[in-house]
Amino acid sequence: MNEENGYFKQALSNFMFDVASGGAIRHLVDHGHSVDQIMKELDFPTPRERVEKTVYQYMIETGILLDRLPVGEEKLLCRVVKKLSVYEFNKQLTEHVQINGEKNSYMQCPFGYLIKNDSEKLKKEISCLTSREQEYIMGIRWERNVMYHRLNSRMLEIGVQLALNSELEIRFFFLEEKLVLS
């Protein structure tokens, strides 16, 4: 009976969380909000850890965040792109996203490795980002060393800045090709 009671309480708690906060969190993730922004928007007090976990699970479930590409890198055509201005590079990436569709456009993110092994280097490398962009990166649970984030408008602006202004090797992947900045 105790086990059934615990199961019921957990199910009720999950249901109440979903009604009070879960839907709002998913909606805000779809609009590119960071965990900090989501925390400020919620009407119901929710622990940060629970928000982070919900954000991560939703990003994985919807394909916003992948732990591996749907096809192996070896099957993708590699195009090396020379350094361009921010405007030119953003324009080029935006065109590739439009051609391939947002759901087929990703950026490689090495943040999990840096969070676990070299947080000082991570801080240095993302210092070229605005505080809002840094907040977005730091609010995601990067469970693997390298993950892939869909090139939605939020990640596109972050990716352009990191590719042009950091020492990180940033790669962008599209349906049939990948771009490497040189």
MODELLER restraints for C-alpha pairs under 7 A, 6 or more apart:
rsr = mdl.restraints
at = mdl.atoms
rsr.add(forms.Gaussian(group=physical.xy_distance, feature=features.Distance(at['CA:20:A'], at['CA:44:A']), mean=6.13, stdev=0.5))
rsr.add(forms.Gaussian(group=physical.xy_distance, feature=features.Distance(at['CA:21:A'], at['CA:42:A']), mean=6.65, stdev=0.5))
rsr.add(forms.Gaussian(group=physical.xy_distance, feature=features.Distance(at['CA:21:A'], at['CA:44:A']), mean=6.52, stdev=0.5))
rsr.add(forms.Gaussian(group=physical.xy_distance, feature=features.Distance(at['CA:25:A'], at['CA:38:A']), mean=6.47, stdev=0.5))
rsr.add(forms.Gaussian(group=physical.xy_distance, feature=features.Distance(at['CA:25:A'], at['CA:55:A']), mean=6.86, stdev=0.5))
rsr.add(forms.Gaussian(group=physical.xy_distance, feature=features.Distance(at['CA:26:A'], at['CA:55:A']), mean=6.92, stdev=0.5))
rsr.add(forms.Gaussian(group=physical.xy_distance, feature=features.Distance(at['CA:26:A'], at['CA:58:A']), mean=6.62, stdev=0.5))
rsr.add(forms.Gaussian(group=physical.xy_distance, feature=features.Distance(at['CA:28:A'], at['CA:38:A']), mean=6.47, stdev=0.5))
rsr.add(forms.Gaussian(group=physical.xy_distance, feature=features.Distance(at['CA:29:A'], at['CA:55:A']), mean=6.78, stdev=0.5))
rsr.add(forms.Gaussian(group=physical.xy_distance, feature=features.Distance(at['CA:32:A'], at['CA:154:A']), mean=5.85, stdev=0.5))
rsr.add(forms.Gaussian(group=physical.xy_distance, feature=features.Distance(at['CA:34:A'], at['CA:135:A']), mean=6.37, stdev=0.5))
rsr.add(forms.Gaussian(group=physical.xy_distance, feature=features.Distance(at['CA:34:A'], at['CA:136:A']), mean=4.41, stdev=0.5))
rsr.add(forms.Gaussian(group=physical.xy_distance, feature=features.Distance(at['CA:34:A'], at['CA:139:A']), mean=6.25, stdev=0.5))
rsr.add(forms.Gaussian(group=physical.xy_distance, feature=features.Distance(at['CA:35:A'], at['CA:51:A']), mean=6.98, stdev=0.5))
rsr.add(forms.Gaussian(group=physical.xy_distance, feature=features.Distance(at['CA:35:A'], at['CA:52:A']), mean=6.48, stdev=0.5))
rsr.add(forms.Gaussian(group=physical.xy_distance, feature=features.Distance(at['CA:35:A'], at['CA:136:A']), mean=6.80, stdev=0.5))
rsr.add(forms.Gaussian(group=physical.xy_distance, feature=features.Distance(at['CA:35:A'], at['CA:139:A']), mean=5.18, stdev=0.5))
rsr.add(forms.Gaussian(group=physical.xy_distance, feature=features.Distance(at['CA:52:A'], at['CA:139:A']), mean=6.87, stdev=0.5))
rsr.add(forms.Gaussian(group=physical.xy_distance, feature=features.Distance(at['CA:52:A'], at['CA:140:A']), mean=6.72, stdev=0.5))
rsr.add(forms.Gaussian(group=physical.xy_distance, feature=features.Distance(at['CA:52:A'], at['CA:141:A']), mean=6.80, stdev=0.5))
rsr.add(forms.Gaussian(group=physical.xy_distance, feature=features.Distance(at['CA:56:A'], at['CA:140:A']), mean=6.51, stdev=0.5))
rsr.add(forms.Gaussian(group=physical.xy_distance, feature=features.Distance(at['CA:56:A'], at['CA:141:A']), mean=6.13, stdev=0.5))
rsr.add(forms.Gaussian(group=physical.xy_distance, feature=features.Distance(at['CA:59:A'], at['CA:65:A']), mean=5.19, stdev=0.5))
rsr.add(forms.Gaussian(group=physical.xy_distance, feature=features.Distance(at['CA:60:A'], at['CA:66:A']), mean=6.13, stdev=0.5))
rsr.add(forms.Gaussian(group=physical.xy_distance, feature=features.Distance(at['CA:64:A'], at['CA:149:A']), mean=5.68, stdev=0.5))
rsr.add(forms.Gaussian(group=physical.xy_distance, feature=features.Distance(at['CA:64:A'], at['CA:150:A']), mean=4.87, stdev=0.5))
rsr.add(forms.Gaussian(group=physical.xy_distance, feature=features.Distance(at['CA:65:A'], at['CA:147:A']), mean=6.96, stdev=0.5))
rsr.add(forms.Gaussian(group=physical.xy_distance, feature=features.Distance(at['CA:65:A'], at['CA:148:A']), mean=5.63, stdev=0.5))
rsr.add(forms.Gaussian(group=physical.xy_distance, feature=features.Distance(at['CA:65:A'], at['CA:149:A']), mean=4.57, stdev=0.5))
rsr.add(forms.Gaussian(group=physical.xy_distance, feature=features.Distance(at['CA:65:A'], at['CA:150:A']), mean=6.25, stdev=0.5))
rsr.add(forms.Gaussian(group=physical.xy_distance, feature=features.Distance(at['CA:66:A'], at['CA:147:A']), mean=5.77, stdev=0.5))
rsr.add(forms.Gaussian(group=physical.xy_distance, feature=features.Distance(at['CA:66:A'], at['CA:148:A']), mean=5.00, stdev=0.5))
rsr.add(forms.Gaussian(group=physical.xy_distance, feature=features.Distance(at['CA:66:A'], at['CA:149:A']), mean=6.44, stdev=0.5))
rsr.add(forms.Gaussian(group=physical.xy_distance, feature=features.Distance(at['CA:67:A'], at['CA:144:A']), mean=6.74, stdev=0.5))
rsr.add(forms.Gaussian(group=physical.xy_distance, feature=features.Distance(at['CA:67:A'], at['CA:147:A']), mean=4.75, stdev=0.5))
rsr.add(forms.Gaussian(group=physical.xy_distance, feature=features.Distance(at['CA:67:A'], at['CA:148:A']), mean=6.30, stdev=0.5))
rsr.add(forms.Gaussian(group=physical.xy_distance, feature=features.Distance(at['CA:68:A'], at['CA:147:A']), mean=6.45, stdev=0.5))
rsr.add(forms.Gaussian(group=physical.xy_distance, feature=features.Distance(at['CA:68:A'], at['CA:148:A']), mean=6.73, stdev=0.5))
rsr.add(forms.Gaussian(group=physical.xy_distance, feature=features.Distance(at['CA:76:A'], at['CA:176:A']), mean=5.70, stdev=0.5))
rsr.add(forms.Gaussian(group=physical.xy_distance, feature=features.Distance(at['CA:76:A'], at['CA:177:A']), mean=4.99, stdev=0.5))
rsr.add(forms.Gaussian(group=physical.xy_distance, feature=features.Distance(at['CA:76:A'], at['CA:178:A']), mean=6.40, stdev=0.5))
rsr.add(forms.Gaussian(group=physical.xy_distance, feature=features.Distance(at['CA:77:A'], at['CA:176:A']), mean=6.33, stdev=0.5))
rsr.add(forms.Gaussian(group=physical.xy_distance, feature=features.Distance(at['CA:77:A'], at['CA:177:A']), mean=4.41, stdev=0.5))
rsr.add(forms.Gaussian(group=physical.xy_distance, feature=features.Distance(at['CA:77:A'], at['CA:178:A']), mean=6.12, stdev=0.5))
rsr.add(forms.Gaussian(group=physical.xy_distance, feature=features.Distance(at['CA:78:A'], at['CA:177:A']), mean=5.77, stdev=0.5))
rsr.add(forms.Gaussian(group=physical.xy_distance, feature=features.Distance(at['CA:78:A'], at['CA:178:A']), mean=5.01, stdev=0.5))
rsr.add(forms.Gaussian(group=physical.xy_distance, feature=features.Distance(at['CA:78:A'], at['CA:179:A']), mean=6.17, stdev=0.5))
rsr.add(forms.Gaussian(group=physical.xy_distance, feature=features.Distance(at['CA:79:A'], at['CA:178:A']), mean=6.05, stdev=0.5))
rsr.add(forms.Gaussian(group=physical.xy_distance, feature=features.Distance(at['CA:79:A'], at['CA:179:A']), mean=4.98, stdev=0.5))
rsr.add(forms.Gaussian(group=physical.xy_distance, feature=features.Distance(at['CA:79:A'], at['CA:180:A']), mean=6.14, stdev=0.5))
rsr.add(forms.Gaussian(group=physical.xy_distance, feature=features.Distance(at['CA:80:A'], at['CA:179:A']), mean=5.70, stdev=0.5))
rsr.add(forms.Gaussian(group=physical.xy_distance, feature=features.Distance(at['CA:80:A'], at['CA:180:A']), mean=4.58, stdev=0.5))
rsr.add(forms.Gaussian(group=physical.xy_distance, feature=features.Distance(at['CA:80:A'], at['CA:181:A']), mean=5.78, stdev=0.5))
rsr.add(forms.Gaussian(group=physical.xy_distance, feature=features.Distance(at['CA:80:A'], at['CA:182:A']), mean=6.41, stdev=0.5))
rsr.add(forms.Gaussian(group=physical.xy_distance, feature=features.Distance(at['CA:81:A'], at['CA:179:A']), mean=6.44, stdev=0.5))
rsr.add(forms.Gaussian(group=physical.xy_distance, feature=features.Distance(at['CA:81:A'], at['CA:180:A']), mean=5.78, stdev=0.5))
rsr.add(forms.Gaussian(group=physical.xy_distance, feature=features.Distance(at['CA:81:A'], at['CA:181:A']), mean=4.79, stdev=0.5))
rsr.add(forms.Gaussian(group=physical.xy_distance, feature=features.Distance(at['CA:81:A'], at['CA:182:A']), mean=5.94, stdev=0.5))
rsr.add(forms.Gaussian(group=physical.xy_distance, feature=features.Distance(at['CA:82:A'], at['CA:181:A']), mean=5.86, stdev=0.5))
rsr.add(forms.Gaussian(group=physical.xy_distance, feature=features.Distance(at['CA:82:A'], at['CA:182:A']), mean=5.05, stdev=0.5))
rsr.add(forms.Gaussian(group=physical.xy_distance, feature=features.Distance(at['CA:83:A'], at['CA:181:A']), mean=6.33, stdev=0.5))
rsr.add(forms.Gaussian(group=physical.xy_distance, feature=features.Distance(at['CA:83:A'], at['CA:182:A']), mean=6.07, stdev=0.5))
rsr.add(forms.Gaussian(group=physical.xy_distance, feature=features.Distance(at['CA:86:A'], at['CA:160:A']), mean=6.86, stdev=0.5))
rsr.add(forms.Gaussian(group=physical.xy_distance, feature=features.Distance(at['CA:89:A'], at['CA:160:A']), mean=6.93, stdev=0.5))
rsr.add(forms.Gaussian(group=physical.xy_distance, feature=features.Distance(at['CA:90:A'], at['CA:160:A']), mean=6.23, stdev=0.5))
rsr.add(forms.Gaussian(group=physical.xy_distance, feature=features.Distance(at['CA:97:A'], at['CA:105:A']), mean=5.87, stdev=0.5))
rsr.add(forms.Gaussian(group=physical.xy_distance, feature=features.Distance(at['CA:100:A'], at['CA:174:A']), mean=6.29, stdev=0.5))
rsr.add(forms.Gaussian(group=physical.xy_distance, feature=features.Distance(at['CA:100:A'], at['CA:175:A']), mean=5.89, stdev=0.5))
rsr.add(forms.Gaussian(group=physical.xy_distance, feature=features.Distance(at['CA:102:A'], at['CA:150:A']), mean=6.84, stdev=0.5))
rsr.add(forms.Gaussian(group=physical.xy_distance, feature=features.Distance(at['CA:102:A'], at['CA:151:A']), mean=6.11, stdev=0.5))
rsr.add(forms.Gaussian(group=physical.xy_distance, feature=features.Distance(at['CA:102:A'], at['CA:152:A']), mean=6.31, stdev=0.5))
rsr.add(forms.Gaussian(group=physical.xy_distance, feature=features.Distance(at['CA:103:A'], at['CA:150:A']), mean=6.69, stdev=0.5))
rsr.add(forms.Gaussian(group=physical.xy_distance, feature=features.Distance(at['CA:104:A'], at['CA:174:A']), mean=5.65, stdev=0.5))
rsr.add(forms.Gaussian(group=physical.xy_distance, feature=features.Distance(at['CA:104:A'], at['CA:175:A']), mean=5.36, stdev=0.5))
rsr.add(forms.Gaussian(group=physical.xy_distance, feature=features.Distance(at['CA:105:A'], at['CA:150:A']), mean=5.78, stdev=0.5))
rsr.add(forms.Gaussian(group=physical.xy_distance, feature=features.Distance(at['CA:105:A'], at['CA:151:A']), mean=5.42, stdev=0.5))
rsr.add(forms.Gaussian(group=physical.xy_distance, feature=features.Distance(at['CA:105:A'], at['CA:173:A']), mean=5.65, stdev=0.5))
rsr.add(forms.Gaussian(group=physical.xy_distance, feature=features.Distance(at['CA:105:A'], at['CA:174:A']), mean=4.55, stdev=0.5))
rsr.add(forms.Gaussian(group=physical.xy_distance, feature=features.Distance(at['CA:105:A'], at['CA:175:A']), mean=6.77, stdev=0.5))
rsr.add(forms.Gaussian(group=physical.xy_distance, feature=features.Distance(at['CA:106:A'], at['CA:148:A']), mean=5.87, stdev=0.5))
rsr.add(forms.Gaussian(group=physical.xy_distance, feature=features.Distance(at['CA:106:A'], at['CA:149:A']), mean=5.35, stdev=0.5))
rsr.add(forms.Gaussian(group=physical.xy_distance, feature=features.Distance(at['CA:106:A'], at['CA:150:A']), mean=4.30, stdev=0.5))
rsr.add(forms.Gaussian(group=physical.xy_distance, feature=features.Distance(at['CA:106:A'], at['CA:151:A']), mean=4.95, stdev=0.5))
rsr.add(forms.Gaussian(group=physical.xy_distance, feature=features.Distance(at['CA:106:A'], at['CA:172:A']), mean=5.67, stdev=0.5))
rsr.add(forms.Gaussian(group=physical.xy_distance, feature=features.Distance(at['CA:106:A'], at['CA:173:A']), mean=5.01, stdev=0.5))
rsr.add(forms.Gaussian(group=physical.xy_distance, feature=features.Distance(at['CA:106:A'], at['CA:174:A']), mean=6.49, stdev=0.5))
rsr.add(forms.Gaussian(group=physical.xy_distance, feature=features.Distance(at['CA:107:A'], at['CA:148:A']), mean=5.39, stdev=0.5))
rsr.add(forms.Gaussian(group=physical.xy_distance, feature=features.Distance(at['CA:107:A'], at['CA:149:A']), mean=5.31, stdev=0.5))
rsr.add(forms.Gaussian(group=physical.xy_distance, feature=features.Distance(at['CA:107:A'], at['CA:150:A']), mean=6.36, stdev=0.5))
rsr.add(forms.Gaussian(group=physical.xy_distance, feature=features.Distance(at['CA:107:A'], at['CA:151:A']), mean=6.20, stdev=0.5))
rsr.add(forms.Gaussian(group=physical.xy_distance, feature=features.Distance(at['CA:107:A'], at['CA:171:A']), mean=5.80, stdev=0.5))
rsr.add(forms.Gaussian(group=physical.xy_distance, feature=features.Distance(at['CA:107:A'], at['CA:172:A']), mean=4.43, stdev=0.5))
rsr.add(forms.Gaussian(group=physical.xy_distance, feature=features.Distance(at['CA:107:A'], at['CA:173:A']), mean=6.09, stdev=0.5))
rsr.add(forms.Gaussian(group=physical.xy_distance, feature=features.Distance(at['CA:108:A'], at['CA:146:A']), mean=6.90, stdev=0.5))
rsr.add(forms.Gaussian(group=physical.xy_distance, feature=features.Distance(at['CA:108:A'], at['CA:147:A']), mean=6.01, stdev=0.5))
rsr.add(forms.Gaussian(group=physical.xy_distance, feature=features.Distance(at['CA:108:A'], at['CA:148:A']), mean=4.59, stdev=0.5))
rsr.add(forms.Gaussian(group=physical.xy_distance, feature=features.Distance(at['CA:108:A'], at['CA:149:A']), mean=6.64, stdev=0.5))
rsr.add(forms.Gaussian(group=physical.xy_distance, feature=features.Distance(at['CA:108:A'], at['CA:170:A']), mean=6.15, stdev=0.5))
rsr.add(forms.Gaussian(group=physical.xy_distance, feature=features.Distance(at['CA:108:A'], at['CA:171:A']), mean=5.35, stdev=0.5))
rsr.add(forms.Gaussian(group=physical.xy_distance, feature=features.Distance(at['CA:108:A'], at['CA:172:A']), mean=6.26, stdev=0.5))
rsr.add(forms.Gaussian(group=physical.xy_distance, feature=features.Distance(at['CA:109:A'], at['CA:146:A']), mean=5.50, stdev=0.5))
rsr.add(forms.Gaussian(group=physical.xy_distance, feature=features.Distance(at['CA:109:A'], at['CA:147:A']), mean=5.19, stdev=0.5))
rsr.add(forms.Gaussian(group=physical.xy_distance, feature=features.Distance(at['CA:109:A'], at['CA:148:A']), mean=5.58, stdev=0.5))
rsr.add(forms.Gaussian(group=physical.xy_distance, feature=features.Distance(at['CA:109:A'], at['CA:149:A']), mean=6.86, stdev=0.5))
rsr.add(forms.Gaussian(group=physical.xy_distance, feature=features.Distance(at['CA:110:A'], at['CA:145:A']), mean=5.95, stdev=0.5))
rsr.add(forms.Gaussian(group=physical.xy_distance, feature=features.Distance(at['CA:110:A'], at['CA:146:A']), mean=4.42, stdev=0.5))
rsr.add(forms.Gaussian(group=physical.xy_distance, feature=features.Distance(at['CA:110:A'], at['CA:147:A']), mean=6.60, stdev=0.5))
rsr.add(forms.Gaussian(group=physical.xy_distance, feature=features.Distance(at['CA:111:A'], at['CA:142:A']), mean=6.53, stdev=0.5))
rsr.add(forms.Gaussian(group=physical.xy_distance, feature=features.Distance(at['CA:111:A'], at['CA:145:A']), mean=6.65, stdev=0.5))
rsr.add(forms.Gaussian(group=physical.xy_distance, feature=features.Distance(at['CA:111:A'], at['CA:146:A']), mean=6.63, stdev=0.5))
rsr.add(forms.Gaussian(group=physical.xy_distance, feature=features.Distance(at['CA:112:A'], at['CA:142:A']), mean=4.58, stdev=0.5))
rsr.add(forms.Gaussian(group=physical.xy_distance, feature=features.Distance(at['CA:112:A'], at['CA:143:A']), mean=6.20, stdev=0.5))
rsr.add(forms.Gaussian(group=physical.xy_distance, feature=features.Distance(at['CA:112:A'], at['CA:144:A']), mean=5.49, stdev=0.5))
rsr.add(forms.Gaussian(group=physical.xy_distance, feature=features.Distance(at['CA:112:A'], at['CA:145:A']), mean=4.17, stdev=0.5))
rsr.add(forms.Gaussian(group=physical.xy_distance, feature=features.Distance(at['CA:112:A'], at['CA:146:A']), mean=6.02, stdev=0.5))
rsr.add(forms.Gaussian(group=physical.xy_distance, feature=features.Distance(at['CA:113:A'], at['CA:145:A']), mean=4.06, stdev=0.5))
rsr.add(forms.Gaussian(group=physical.xy_distance, feature=features.Distance(at['CA:113:A'], at['CA:146:A']), mean=6.71, stdev=0.5))
rsr.add(forms.Gaussian(group=physical.xy_distance, feature=features.Distance(at['CA:114:A'], at['CA:122:A']), mean=5.66, stdev=0.5))
rsr.add(forms.Gaussian(group=physical.xy_distance, feature=features.Distance(at['CA:115:A'], at['CA:122:A']), mean=6.83, stdev=0.5))
rsr.add(forms.Gaussian(group=physical.xy_distance, feature=features.Distance(at['CA:125:A'], at['CA:166:A']), mean=5.29, stdev=0.5))
rsr.add(forms.Gaussian(group=physical.xy_distance, feature=features.Distance(at['CA:125:A'], at['CA:167:A']), mean=6.57, stdev=0.5))
rsr.add(forms.Gaussian(group=physical.xy_distance, feature=features.Distance(at['CA:125:A'], at['CA:168:A']), mean=6.87, stdev=0.5))
rsr.add(forms.Gaussian(group=physical.xy_distance, feature=features.Distance(at['CA:126:A'], at['CA:134:A']), mean=6.49, stdev=0.5))
rsr.add(forms.Gaussian(group=physical.xy_distance, feature=features.Distance(at['CA:126:A'], at['CA:162:A']), mean=6.98, stdev=0.5))
rsr.add(forms.Gaussian(group=physical.xy_distance, feature=features.Distance(at['CA:128:A'], at['CA:161:A']), mean=6.82, stdev=0.5))
rsr.add(forms.Gaussian(group=physical.xy_distance, feature=features.Distance(at['CA:128:A'], at['CA:165:A']), mean=6.31, stdev=0.5))
rsr.add(forms.Gaussian(group=physical.xy_distance, feature=features.Distance(at['CA:129:A'], at['CA:158:A']), mean=6.93, stdev=0.5))
rsr.add(forms.Gaussian(group=physical.xy_distance, feature=features.Distance(at['CA:129:A'], at['CA:161:A']), mean=6.64, stdev=0.5))
rsr.add(forms.Gaussian(group=physical.xy_distance, feature=features.Distance(at['CA:133:A'], at['CA:158:A']), mean=6.46, stdev=0.5))
rsr.add(forms.Gaussian(group=physical.xy_distance, feature=features.Distance(at['CA:163:A'], at['CA:170:A']), mean=5.42, stdev=0.5))
rsr.add(forms.Gaussian(group=physical.xy_distance, feature=features.Distance(at['CA:163:A'], at['CA:181:A']), mean=6.94, stdev=0.5))
rsr.add(forms.Gaussian(group=physical.xy_distance, feature=features.Distance(at['CA:171:A'], at['CA:178:A']), mean=6.95, stdev=0.5))
rsr.add(forms.Gaussian(group=physical.xy_distance, feature=features.Distance(at['CA:171:A'], at['CA:179:A']), mean=5.97, stdev=0.5))
rsr.add(forms.Gaussian(group=physical.xy_distance, feature=features.Distance(at['CA:171:A'], at['CA:180:A']), mean=5.39, stdev=0.5))
rsr.add(forms.Gaussian(group=physical.xy_distance, feature=features.Distance(at['CA:172:A'], at['CA:178:A']), mean=5.53, stdev=0.5))
rsr.add(forms.Gaussian(group=physical.xy_distance, feature=features.Distance(at['CA:172:A'], at['CA:179:A']), mean=5.26, stdev=0.5))
rsr.add(forms.Gaussian(group=physical.xy_distance, feature=features.Distance(at['CA:172:A'], at['CA:180:A']), mean=6.98, stdev=0.5))
rsr.add(forms.Gaussian(group=physical.xy_distance, feature=features.Distance(at['CA:173:A'], at['CA:179:A']), mean=6.49, stdev=0.5))
